[in-house]
Amino acid sequence: MKITESQQNTIFKIGLYTGAYFLILKPLLEKFGIQKSAAEKEADAKAKESEDRKNSPQPVQGWQLKDFNPYQVQSINNLNGYCGVLNKTENVKKGYYIVPLFTSLPNRLAETIKAQDGLFVSPNTAWNTIESAIKECTSKLAVCYLVKVFKNKYNLDLKSYLDDAAKGIHFFDNSKQILASINSYVDNLPTGLYFRDVLRNQLILKK
């Protein structure tokens, strides 16, 4: 079947408009937050999941390491209680379990994060600085202390503070992607429970 000149023109226009949409219009819509990219949709879904998990209550009984929530300060007390139980029930002749105490680190990081609220700090600089600060934490416990200090110093819930900052229209920054990176980093951190091996004179990260 022979394609007429009119049909050829129609096909050409469809191809032209399709190419213009995917190469020009779609990236612009995504850039200005009018239309979400696949990466943004995924980041939103993960952010919602992380936000929901933040609000999950700590178990009243039978608390385990898997229940440690770095965004809930009560987790610090629960980990200390769990550690105390381990030290009573396990063979402590070889050593004992330890929950580290964080003092200067969370204070410094909290001040660094809050300082990004400055009028002359660009969104990209702010989010990159916040990400670097949180990634100085090497355990969920350290993050939890940061959350505790941030609340005490500024009366702000750190997780909500970051979630709210990443919402809305962002023209020239990748805040949602950075927040997703932060969430993933924290999720994959060890809890922060150590074992002091007396016989070997070693401090070992258990979980």
N, C-alpha and C positions, 0 to 999 in steps of 0.2 A: 504494500500500500504506500502510495507516494504521499509525502508530507508537503502540504502547500506552504507557500511563502508566509501566509498569515499564521499558520500553526508553528512554523519555525520561529517567527518573531515572538509568539506567545511563550514558547519553550525557552527562548533566549532571555525574555524578561523575567520568567520565573526563576531561572538560574541566576540571573543578575541580582534579583531581589533577595533570593535565598543566601547568596554569597555575601551581600551587603549586610544582611541581618546577622549572620554568624561571625563575620569578620569585623564589622564596625558597630552596629547597633547593640547587639547582645553584650559585648565587652563593656560598652559605655553604660548600659543599664545596670550591669553588675557592679561596675566601678562606683556608680553613684547610689547604689543601694536600692534602685527601683526594682530590679529583678535579681533574685538570688542565684548564685552559681551552685553547682553540685557540691563543691567544697564547703560553701557557706551553709548549705542545708545540712550537711553532715556535721559541721561544727556546731550549728544550732541544736541539733539533736543530742549531741554529746554534752553540750552545755546544759541543756534541760535535764538530762540524766544526772549530771553532776550536781545540779542545783537541787534536784529531788532527793538525791542521796544525802546531801547536807542536812536536810530536814528530817531524816530518819532518826527516830529516837534510839538512844543507847539501851541495850537490853538490861532489864532490872536484875535478872538472874542468869547464871550460866554464861557470863561474858567471856569471849575468846579473842585472840589476837585479830581474827578476821573482822571483828566488830569495831576495831579502832577506826574512828572517823577523825581525820586531821582537822576538820572544820568545826568540831564540837569539843570545847574545852574539857567537858566531863570525861573525855577519853583519857586524859592525863591521869586523873584519879583512878579510873578503872584499870589502867595499865599498872599503876602502882599497887593496887589491890591484887591484881593477877600475879604480879611479881612476888608479892608477899606469900601468896598461896603456894607458888612453885618452890619457894625457899623453905617452906615447911614440909612439903610432901616429897620432894626429890632428894637425892643423895647429895647433901650439901658438904660432905667431906672433900669432894673434888673442887668445890667452889660454890658460888652463889650468883643469883641473877641480879642485874642492876638496871634501873631506869635512870638515864642521865638527866641532869638538871640543866636547863639552858637559861642563861641570864643575859649576857652582853649581845649575843647574836640576834635574838628576836627584837631587842630594842633598836639595834642599828638598822636592821632590815625594815622594821616598821617605819622608822623615820625616813628611810630612803624611799619607800613606797609612797608615803603621804606627801613627800616633797614634790612628787610628780604632778601634784595638783596645781603647780605654779602657773601663772598666766603666760609666762614666756617659754614654757616647755612644750615642744611639739608632741602630738599624739604618738608618733613613731618612736621618738626618744623616750617618752614616758613608758610605753608598753614594753619596749626592749629593756629598759632599766628595771621595771617591775619583774619581768621574766627572769632576768639575771639574778635579781635579789632572791626570789623564791627558790631558784635553783642552787642557791648556796646552802639550802636545807638538805641534809643528807638522809633524813628519815621523816616519816609521818609525824613523829613526836616533835621534831624541831618545827615543823609547819604548825602544829597545834599550839606550841608556845608562841609562835609568831601571831597566830589568830588571837590568842589570849592577850598578848601585849597590845596589839592593835586596838582591841576592844577597850582595854583599860586606859590607853593613852588618848584615843580619839572618839571613844563611844561609838565605834563603827564595827559592824561585822565584816571581816575582810572578804569572805566569799561573796556576800551580797554586794559589797563595794565594787569588787571586780566584775561581777555579773552585770550590775547596773551600768558600769562604765562601758561595757562592750555592747550594750543594746542601743538601738536607734540607728540613725544614718551616719556612716563614717565614710567620708569622701576620699581621704588620702592616707588611710592607715589600715593595717590588717589586724585590728584588735581581736576579732573573733578567732582568727587562726592562732594568734599568740595565746589567747585564753585557753583554747583547746589544747595547745602544747603544754601549758602550765598544768591543766587538769590531768593530762596523760602522765606527765612527769610525777605529780604527787601520787596519783593512783598506783604507780609502779615502784614507789619508794618502799624500803623495808619499814616495819613498824618502829624499830629503834630499841628493842630489848636486847641487852648484852648479858653475857655470862662471864664472870670472873673465874677463870681456870686457875685455881690456887697452885696446883701441882706443876703446871707449865708456866705459871706467872704470865698468863695471857688474858687479854680482854677480847672476847669473841662476840661479834654481832650474830645473834641467833636468828632473829626474824624482824 
